[in-house]
Each structure stands twice: as C-alpha cells, then as structure tokens.
Amino acid sequence: MSPSTAATTDLAHDLRLAVMRLARRIRQQRADHGLPLGQLAVLATLDRCGPLTPGALAHQEQVRPPTMTKVLAHLADSGYVDRVADPADGRQQLISLTDSARRLLREDRRRRDEWLASLL
C-alpha cells in the first residue's frame, strides 16, 4: 500500500468514526415522545416522500410488509398517520402524515439542530 493510499484509508477510517459518533449524539438529543426509532424513520420517510402505500413504505424502510403493517397500526392508533384509498388503485391505501406527526418531526429536528448549533 502506498503512503497516499494509507493516508486516504486512515482519513476514511477517522471520518467514518466521527460520523458514527455524531449520529449517535444527535440521536441522543431526541425528545422522549415514546416512539421507537423505526417508527420515527417511517414518519420521516413519509415527510420526505409524501403519501405512500404500505408496500412502498416497507420497501423504503427495508422491512417485511407484516412488520410495516404493525408499525402503521401503532402510528395510526397514536394519531400520526392517516389512511385513504389510493385514487389510482382503490384496492390500495395511501399512508400520509397527520398534522400531529408533522409537528412532532418539526420539533424533533429543531431540538437536534439547536443542540448542534450550540456546539459551533
């Protein structure tokens, strides 16, 4: 391995560790709203992508459809997602965020952004 390759590898290693540590610290800044990280990830995906079918959400989150069904049932019971018939295919449902979920995500992001800004 040449000196420049070794230096690049060392830099990549240091960067990977720094990103992992930063991600861990940012996760620790989340408010205790009682939602597991997987459920928050589903809400964030819906926020980013817009309404999706349960199958598309399962694909995005890389989980099996039965797992997504359980997650969506909990989020619906908690008032964070709505289900409506898909206008393109009435046999399907589209899952979308409620205003409550949007507020939760906005507050969660604000809290983490403020923590990060306080370090600068």
Secondary structure, DSSP 8 states (H G I E B T S, - for coil): --HHHHHHHHHHHHHHHHHHHHHHHHHHTS---S--HHHHHHHHHHHHH-SB-HHHHHHHHT--HHHHHHHHHHHHHTTSEEEEEETTEEEEEEEEE-HHHHHHHHHHHHHHHHHHHHH-
